[in-house]
Amino acid sequence: MMSQTTQLAEISDLELAQALVQRLGISSDDWHRLKANRKARASEQVAAALVFLLKDEKQEALQRLQQAVGWLDRSISAPPCPTHGGK
């Protein structure tokens, strides 16, 4: 049986980052519940930034990191629900 360390060594950094995006991403089912959760939103953005960084897409990574900082320093807030419009 393979150890967890051995199993992780067989997965690329990009694959690990993409798995993290899947794990931390907010699904449409959870959007209302988590839309203002700053930790959840920042975590989602940091994971996405890591994927872009590993793909050598530095500008996209920087944008996601700036979004994460905005969630953490409270300079941004959740947008209105896309299914309810901005009313």
C-alpha positions as CSV (number, residue, x, y, z in Angstrom):
1,M,0.0,0.0,0.0
2,M,1.3,3.5,-1.0
3,S,1.9,6.1,1.7
4,Q,0.1,9.4,1.4
5,T,3.5,11.1,0.8
6,T,4.2,8.7,-2.1
7,Q,0.8,9.3,-3.6
8,L,1.2,13.0,-3.4
9,A,4.6,12.8,-5.0
10,E,3.0,11.2,-8.1
11,I,0.6,14.2,-8.6
12,S,1.9,17.3,-10.3
13,D,1.8,20.7,-8.5
14,L,-0.7,21.9,-11.0
15,E,-3.0,18.9,-10.4
16,L,-2.8,19.5,-6.6
17,A,-3.6,23.2,-7.0
18,Q,-6.6,22.3,-9.3
19,A,-7.8,19.8,-6.7
20,L,-7.6,22.6,-4.1
21,V,-9.7,24.9,-6.4
22,Q,-12.3,22.1,-6.7
23,R,-12.3,21.7,-2.9
24,L,-12.4,25.4,-2.0
25,G,-14.6,26.7,-4.9
26,I,-18.0,27.9,-3.9
27,S,-20.7,26.0,-5.9
28,S,-23.9,27.7,-7.1
29,D,-25.7,25.6,-4.4
30,D,-23.6,27.2,-1.7
31,W,-23.3,30.7,-3.1
32,H,-26.1,32.3,-1.0
33,R,-24.8,30.7,2.2
34,L,-21.1,31.6,1.5
35,K,-21.2,34.7,-0.6
36,A,-20.2,37.0,2.3
37,N,-17.9,34.5,4.0
38,R,-14.6,36.3,3.8
39,K,-12.5,33.3,4.6
40,A,-14.2,31.1,2.1
41,R,-14.1,33.8,-0.6
42,A,-10.4,34.6,0.0
43,S,-9.5,30.9,0.1
44,E,-11.2,30.4,-3.2
45,Q,-9.3,33.3,-4.8
46,V,-5.9,32.2,-3.3
47,A,-6.4,28.7,-4.7
48,A,-7.2,30.0,-8.1
49,A,-4.2,32.3,-8.0
50,L,-2.0,29.3,-7.3
51,V,-3.3,27.6,-10.4
52,F,-2.6,30.6,-12.6
53,L,0.8,31.1,-11.1
54,L,1.7,27.5,-11.8
55,K,0.5,28.0,-15.4
56,D,2.8,31.0,-15.6
57,E,-0.1,33.4,-16.0
58,K,1.2,35.9,-13.5
59,Q,-1.3,38.7,-14.3
60,E,-4.2,36.4,-13.6
61,A,-2.6,35.2,-10.5
62,L,-2.0,38.7,-9.3
63,Q,-5.7,39.6,-9.9
64,R,-6.9,36.6,-7.8
65,L,-4.5,37.5,-5.0
66,Q,-5.7,41.1,-5.0
67,Q,-9.3,39.8,-4.8
68,A,-8.3,37.6,-1.8
69,V,-6.7,40.6,-0.1
70,G,-9.9,42.6,-0.7
71,W,-11.9,39.9,1.0
72,L,-9.5,39.8,3.9
73,D,-9.2,43.6,4.4
74,R,-12.9,44.1,3.8
75,S,-12.3,46.5,0.9
76,I,-14.7,44.4,-1.3
77,S,-18.1,42.8,-0.6
78,A,-20.2,40.2,-2.2
79,P,-22.0,41.2,-5.5
80,P,-25.7,40.7,-5.8
81,C,-27.0,37.3,-6.6
82,P,-26.6,36.6,-10.4
83,T,-30.0,34.8,-10.5
84,H,-31.9,37.6,-8.8
85,G,-30.3,40.5,-10.6
86,G,-28.9,43.6,-9.0
87,K,-32.3,44.8,-7.7
